[in-house]
Amino acid sequence: GIQALDLVGRKMPTKAGRYLRRFFHPVQEYIEANVSNGELGEYVQPLAKAFMRLQQATGELAQRGMKNPDEAGAAAT
């Protein structure tokens, strides 16, 4: 919907991805701090894999969106 279009079209490219970094950095720090935690490790491992895929997909979307804004808009709908 409109929120997805706003995210992809306006917030992702703003200030070279500043909004994304505000999300990505704390998540990465959490993963690094807890990956070896005996109680959380079994949950952090899948989180780390999913987070890596999210970063890859976001990067791909950003690259394609810079080349063709319509493609980024299509991904948001």
JONOR-V646796 format. One record per run of one state. SS is the DSSP state (hx for helix, st for strand, lp for the rest). FROM is the first residue (numbers start at 1). LEN is the number of residues. If there is no record, write none. Layout:
ss:SS from:FROM len:LEN
ss:SS from:FROM len:LEN
This chain:
ss:lp from:1 len:1
ss:hx from:2 len:10
ss:lp from:12 len:2
ss:hx from:14 len:3
ss:lp from:17 len:1
ss:hx from:18 len:17
ss:lp from:35 len:6
ss:hx from:41 len:27
ss:lp from:68 len:1
ss:hx from:69 len:8
ss:lp from:77 len:1
